[in-house]
Amino acid sequence: MTTTTMNNATNSTTTSAKVVDVSPKDLKGWLERGEAVLVDVREPFEHASEHITPSTLVPLGQIEPVK
C-alpha cells in the first residue's frame, strides 16, 4: 500500500509504502476494479514464461533506488 502526502509549507511530496499480506481473492477484486496495479519485477525471460494478467513488467534492475 502506498501513501503520498503533500507538505504545503515546503511544496514537496513524501511517498511511503508498507508491505501488507493480500489474499488472491482481494487482489483479484482490486485489479478488476482498477484499485491496484500489479508490478512484476522479474527479468523479461521469467515474465515471458508465466505471469499474472494484468501485470506490468518493470525489471528490478531498471528501478532506481530512493536516496
N, C-alpha and C positions, 0 to 999 in steps of 0.2 A: 504494500500500500504506500503511495507517495503523497506527501502533503507539501504544497507550495504556499509560502506566506510572503506577503509584501510588507516591507518596512517603509512607511510613508516618509519618515524623518530622513532616511538616507536614500530613498528611491531605489532600494535594492530588494532582491528576492532571495529567499532561502528555501532550498528543497531538501526535505528529509525523507528517508524511506525506512520502513521497518518490514521485517520478514514475518509473514503470517502463514499458518497452515491453512490450506484451502482444499475442500473436498472436490473430487471430479465433478460432482453434480453442481456445486456452487460455481465453479469455474465455467462450466458449460453454459449456465444461465447468464453469467456476466458477459461472456463472449457473444452470446445470442442477442443480448440487449445493448451491446456496444458499451458496456460499463468497464471493460478491461481490454488490454492489449497484451497478447502473449508474445514475448520476445525469446527467440531461440538463439542462444549464444554459442552453439556448437559450430564446428567447421562445416563449410558447404557440402563436403562429401558425406558427412554424417546426416545432415539435414536432407540431402537427396535420397538417402536410403530409407528414411522414415521420419515423419514429423506430424504434429498435430495441426489440423486445418481449422481455423485460420491461425497461422503464426507468422511472425516477421523474422527473417534471418538477419542477425547482426552478430557476426563472429566476435567473440570476446577480444581477440587481438585488434579489432578495429575500434574498440571503445577506449576513449581517453580517460585515465583515472582522474578523479577530482583531487585537486591540490589545495 
